Amino acid sequence: MKVLFLLASVFFASATLADCVYDGRSYPTGTIIGPFVCQPDGTWKKR
């Protein structure tokens, strides 16, 4: 049971870390490419 809880915790923790994808590459939150900034929800917004 502990193993199941541990695996579920790791899965859900990693699911909350959204990276942004641009031109097939993944970028962390806060990355600036041209006029766009990677947001915590995994989207690109204009500066």
Order of alpha helices (4+ residues) and beta strands (2+ residues): alpha-beta-beta-beta-beta-beta
